[in-house]
Structure formats: C-alpha cells, structure tokens
C-alpha cells in the first residue's frame, strides 16, 4: 500500500509542477496535412494538423475528442521496438500480453474490450474478421512515422469497433532530399533488431522503402508451476516487415499514390493443454495494399478515392504439423469529399464499402459478407467556439443497419483554457466467430446476433499556455447487447451489459532541458448485472516520465503503475486477483555526429515480478542497445 501511495503521490506532484511545456508529441516535428507535400509549410506545434478525430485535417488545439499524437521523434526517443510497448504509457490505455515480445496482445482503451478498439493502418482496416481484434504485436516501429490515438466513441466516423476509440498508425513517407537510414541493435534474451530504408522526394515523386527484422529467444510464456502441461522452454519470436509508399504529383492539385505494408511474425507459445514436450507456434501475416487518388477539384472541394485490401493470415502448428488456419480479407472502397464551407468551417461527405471473406480449415457456415456505409461530418470554429457533428449509417448484409452519431462542443476562455463536451453512440458488429462458427464440441455460432452498442458522454477541461499542457476528462460509457457465451456453453448470445465511468488526468511540460509527462486514469469498468470489474482491467493506472537533454546526450526515466486486476483461472473457473505492480524504465541516447546516434533502453530496471494475465509470464529486466543512422 505504501508503494501505491508513493507512486500516486509522485504522479500527482508531477501533474502540478510549475513548469512550462508541451508534450514531446507537440514540440516534435508536426504532422502534415495529408495533401501537403512541402515540408517548409509544416505548422507550429499546437497547430499541427491531424486527421483521425474528424477525418478532416484539423489543428490539434481545435479537436474536441480526447486525442494523443506520437510523432517520429517520440518513437525514436522511446527506444520501443513495437506498437504495444509504445502505447503502454498513454492515458486510458492498458496493454496485456501473454508472454514476451511478439506474444498475443490485447488492448483495453477506457476499459472496453480489445475488439472494441479500432486499429487503422494508413486508414485501412487490418483486423481479423474472425476475432475482431488486430494483432498489434506484429507491428514494429521501424516503419512507423506517427500514431494518432483518439479515445471515446467514434463509430460515427469509422463504423464498427470504435467503441473505446481509434488507433491510427501512419507508416513512413518520404520527406526532403533522398536519404538512407539504418539501425541495428542487440539486447537481452539474444534479441536482435536490424532495419534499413531509403526515402525522399525526387521531382514530382515522393517515395519511401523500409524493411526490418527482429528476432528474440524470449522467455517461457506460461508458468509451468501453475500449468504443469506447459512446455518450460523459452518461446522465441521472429519478425520480418516491409513497407513501401510512392506518390506522384501530377500538379499541385492532383496526385496518385500507392502503398504496400506486410509484416510476418513467427511466435512460439505454450499451451495449457497437451504435453510438456509440445512445440507450438503461429505464423501470422498482417498486410495492406492501397491505391488512392487525391484531387483538389476547386479551391473548396478536395476529393479522395481509395481502394484498399487488409489481410490477417494466421497458421498455427503443433510439433511442426499444421494445426489451424485462418485467413481473413477485407476489401475496402472509400470516396471522401472535404468541402471548405467558409473560414473555419469544413464539411465532409463519404461513401464506403467493406467486403469481408474468411478462408479456413474450420468450415464456417458462412464465409462472406459485405457492408455499405454513408457518412457526413461538420466542424466549425466560431471565434472561441468549436462545433463537431458526425452522422453515419452502416448497412450489413447479415444483421442489418446501425446508425451512429456524435455531437461535440468546445469553448475557449481566459486565453489559456478550453472546455469540451460530447455525446455519441457506437457499435461493434458480430464477428464470423460469433455468428458462423460451425458446430463443434456442442458449441456453435449464432447467426441471429445483434451488434454490441454503446452510448458515451464525456466532458473535458484543458489548459495550454507558456508551453504547458494539462488535460482532465470525465467519461461515461454504457454498453449493451454485449456478446457472451451462454450458461450452457452451447452458443453466444446478446446478454451482458457494461458501464464504464472514469476520469483521466494528464500533464506535459518542460523547463530548461527537462521534459516531464504524467498521467493518471481512474476507471470503473464493470458488468452491470454482477457489479464485478471487467477481466484484466485495473481500476487505476498511470505513468510518470522525466527526460533531459544535455549536449549530445539525452536521458530519461519512467515509472508505470497499474492497480490490481481481476482474472480467471480457466482450469478451475475460479476468480483470481492479479497484484498491483510498478515498473521503472530507463532510456538514453548519444548523438555521435549529425548522422549517427546510439540509444539504450532498460525495461523493468529492478526486475520486478508481475503478471498481466494469470499463468502467463512477463519479461524481467531487459536491456537493448542500438545504433541508428539517418543520412
């Protein structure tokens, strides 16, 4: 208890230090407008343009939705290898992994389920149509330029799955003169990472080519003391990633672009069923291919047409022999039109098509479905007031129609303060596993399921002045028609309801060469029927970090805290309470010259034992040293 109070006190203290700054995400290189090819036109930090909260390029300081932006500089300074590691310290975000690097990850945003958080890769869905989740553990950061995280219901912008929020990952684009980049490093558990890329702008062509490889021996994913059937060997991971983007500007108003991303992860894992000598592994390919035409049709009308395909292809093996195979494909078409109505006022109208297909050795009773959507949105700035309105209708070929909307309002006052309020609703479509899983061991899917639905209210207070930023947000999310297994364990039904309320408090600042960030999340994610806290979610968690630059050096320290979390012992069906924990991490960097930089990252400095999921091991103290080259 004393440790918990110490951590909480430190976080509170950091939140109200009298220093002046913006977070690293705000004083780093700002994100560009999707249509801006001139680096010299990048805006000032608080006016950096982001697109995820509204689907329209908008300054960060005018967003109503609670949004975090992680830039290339944030990614580089973190030394994190993959997306889950980077996201762990964000407000309202919990990550649970069943082992070390590359092991299956679940993301709980504002207490919602992992398949109630939508992940987009350059605007393209890459989630599995069978589970509804996205394998974030296979997305390495060597190929990522920035990440925009929007918390709260935004189904009215993006459709199914955005009950907890949206994570949009933007892969690297070319900037400036053509240049090479490369990195290499080694770490504990025989971890090796290498990557290389070449990108830039030549005449009217912008391009980026990047490739990376990661390999680690890992640790045993399951504790053999708790699960005697598990193999006690180390569970390694191997990943290869390739990213390519090219854009040709016919003139200042018309451009054609194409992008390819593919990542292949080979994950060794333990099973609680079988023999201690069994060798299990899964090879999963996550990819997307897209082609887009951007056209500024006149001074007030911008049109984008995009054709895209997202793929999740998973093959599981037992002792080298094929065991399960699931390949899901999402074909996507989007036509979006942005209109400048007047100064500070924008309108967007869009039509979308999503066709999903499953190819598996599991004989689903239905293997295809499609969805047609129309949506509209408006953002307006009237002096000190901001307004956002979004409406969307999704029509699925199997369960029917879902209508969603969002109404948000913001007002600035006293020069440095801004208040925001919004109401919205969202939905998550049943997956192929939910509806069409074949009869097996007395269990089968339910084709009569309805989508999960939620209603969200939130209010925020924001302060930004003298390079200092404080955000306080309260949210109230009611989720109904939750899909769960029935009491007889024969099928799934719309039976559960959840209510998730909470407060988020975050701070970022600097004085001199010292940068500080801190956040705390208090939440109550509970089953409304039983009153129990939802599985693997903490009532409170947060982080505090401090970093300093001096000469060619920079160094940082972070402490992360998570409260106790309920879980289940699946062998007995009994409830288990996972203990609270706190972890200390260190980062350091040294710029050798203008092209070369060394980096170091130490996670779990004091080698604390902790658990994110019952019976599953976590990494102890880890060290990674890297050398980076940027021409």
Secondary structure, 3 states (H helix, E strand, C coil): CHHHHHHHHHHHHHHCCCCCCCCHHHHCCCCCCCCCCCHHHCCCHHHCEECCCCCCCEEHHHCCCEEEEECHHHHHHHCCCEHHHHHCCCCCEEEEECCCCCCCEEEEECCCCHHHEEEEECCEECCCCCCCCCCHHHCEHHHEEEEEEEECCCHHHHCCCCCCEEEEEEECCCCCCCEEEEEEEEECCCEEEEEEEEEEEECCEEEEEEEEEEEEEEECCECCCCCCCCCCCCEEEEEEEEEEEEEEECCCCEEEEEEEEEEEEEEEECCCCCCCCCCEEEEEEEEEEEEEEEEEEECCEEEEEEEEEEEEEEEEEECCEEEEEEEEEEEEEEEEEEEEEECCEEEEEEEEEEEEEEEECCCCCCCEEEEEEEEEEEEEEECCEEEEEEEEEEEECCCEEEEEEEEEEEEEECCCEEEEEEEEEEEECCCHHHHHCCCECCECCCCCCCCEEEEEEEEEEEEECCCEEEEEEEEEEEEEEEEEECCCCCCEEEEEEEEEEEEEEEEEEEECCEEEEEEEEEEEEEECCCCCECCCCECEEEEEEEEEEECCEEEEEEEEEECCEEEEECCCCEEEEECCEEEEEEEEEEECCCCEEEEEEEECCCCCCCCCCCCECCCCCEEEEEEEEEC
